[in-house]
């Protein structure tokens, strides 16, 4: 029997939720829905997900990092102590999230699918 690992749980989360994550990310990028902004500045724009999508990000909100016309949306899978965090990032332009994005200290950025990255930060 394979032990339950963080990597296995993350992969399962991705497989089960990829379609819905993409739908929500596209909706946010196109401005198709009114999403409520919780806070702007600092690490980016914190946006509250609608009730039917809160399960997609730990805490029910996402963080959006803007750089000109480009943006990256972080769906949290983990939020830890001392600003460590991880999750799936949707890139509107398909480019890798910038190293200073979300004001984190990325230790791992892995391409998951077109426009999608795994992002892990430890501060």
C-alpha positions as CSV (number, residue, x, y, z in Angstrom):
1,X,0.0,0.0,0.0
2,X,1.3,3.4,-1.0
3,X,1.6,5.8,2.0
4,X,-0.5,9.0,1.8
5,X,1.9,11.8,1.0
6,X,1.6,15.5,0.4
7,X,2.6,14.9,-3.2
8,X,0.0,12.3,-3.7
9,X,-2.7,14.5,-2.2
10,X,-1.7,17.4,-4.3
11,X,-1.7,15.3,-7.5
12,X,-5.2,14.0,-6.6
13,X,-6.4,17.5,-5.9
14,X,-5.1,18.6,-9.4
15,X,-6.7,15.7,-11.2
16,X,-10.1,16.1,-9.6
17,X,-10.3,19.9,-9.7
18,X,-8.3,21.0,-12.8
19,X,-11.4,21.5,-15.0
20,X,-13.2,23.6,-12.4
21,X,-10.0,25.6,-11.5
22,X,-9.6,26.4,-15.2
23,X,-13.3,27.5,-15.5
24,X,-12.9,29.8,-12.5
25,X,-9.6,31.2,-13.6
26,X,-10.9,32.0,-17.1
27,X,-14.0,33.6,-15.6
28,X,-11.8,35.8,-13.4
29,X,-9.4,36.7,-16.2
30,X,-12.2,37.7,-18.6
31,X,-14.1,39.7,-16.0
32,X,-17.2,37.5,-16.6
33,X,-18.3,37.6,-13.0
34,X,-18.2,40.1,-10.2
35,X,-15.7,38.8,-7.7
36,X,-15.4,40.6,-4.4
37,X,-12.0,42.1,-3.6
38,X,-11.0,41.5,0.0
39,X,-7.7,43.4,0.0
40,X,-5.4,45.1,-2.5
41,X,-1.7,45.7,-2.4
42,X,1.2,43.9,-0.7
43,X,1.2,40.3,-1.9
44,X,-1.4,41.1,-4.6
45,X,-5.1,41.4,-4.9
46,X,-7.0,39.0,-2.6
47,X,-10.3,38.0,-4.2
48,X,-13.1,36.1,-2.5
49,X,-14.3,33.1,-4.5
50,X,-18.1,32.6,-5.0
51,X,-19.8,30.0,-2.7
52,X,-19.7,27.3,-5.3
53,X,-16.0,27.6,-5.8
54,X,-14.6,28.3,-2.4
55,X,-13.4,24.7,-2.0
56,X,-10.9,25.3,-4.8
57,X,-8.6,27.5,-2.6
58,X,-7.7,27.0,1.0
59,X,-9.5,29.8,2.8
60,X,-12.0,30.4,0.0
61,X,-10.0,33.2,-1.6
62,X,-7.3,33.5,-4.3
63,X,-4.4,35.9,-4.7
64,X,-3.8,37.7,-8.0
65,X,-0.4,39.2,-8.9
66,X,-0.4,41.8,-11.7
67,X,2.4,42.9,-13.9
68,X,1.2,45.2,-16.6
69,X,-1.4,43.4,-18.6
70,X,-0.3,40.0,-17.3
71,X,-1.6,38.3,-14.2
72,X,-1.1,35.2,-12.2
73,X,-3.8,33.8,-9.9
74,X,-2.8,31.6,-7.0
75,X,-5.3,29.0,-5.7
76,X,-4.0,28.0,-2.3
77,X,-3.6,24.3,-1.4
78,X,-1.5,25.2,1.7
79,X,-1.1,28.2,3.9
80,X,1.4,27.8,6.7
81,X,3.1,29.7,9.4
82,X,5.5,32.5,8.7
83,X,4.1,33.2,5.2
84,X,4.9,29.8,3.7
85,X,2.3,28.8,1.1
86,X,1.7,26.7,-1.9
87,X,-0.9,26.2,-4.6
88,X,-1.8,26.1,-8.3
89,X,-1.1,29.3,-10.3
90,X,-3.0,30.2,-13.5
91,X,-1.0,32.4,-15.8
92,X,-3.0,34.5,-18.3
93,X,0.0,34.6,-20.7
94,X,1.3,31.1,-20.1
95,X,4.6,32.5,-18.6
96,X,6.1,31.2,-15.4
97,X,5.1,33.2,-12.3
98,X,7.7,35.9,-11.6
99,X,10.2,35.1,-8.8
100,X,8.9,38.2,-6.9
101,X,5.3,37.3,-7.5
102,X,3.1,37.1,-4.4
103,X,6.1,38.5,-2.5
104,X,7.1,34.9,-1.7
105,X,10.4,33.1,-1.8
106,X,9.6,30.3,-4.3
107,X,11.3,27.0,-3.7
108,X,9.5,25.1,-6.4
109,X,7.7,26.2,-9.6
110,X,6.6,23.4,-11.9
111,X,4.6,23.6,-15.1
112,X,1.5,21.4,-14.6
113,X,-0.4,22.1,-17.9
114,X,-0.7,25.0,-20.4
115,X,-1.1,28.2,-18.3
116,X,-0.8,26.3,-15.0
117,X,2.0,26.0,-12.5
118,X,2.6,24.5,-9.1
119,X,4.1,27.2,-6.9
120,X,5.6,26.6,-3.5
121,X,7.1,29.3,-1.3
122,X,8.9,29.2,2.0
123,X,9.8,32.4,3.9
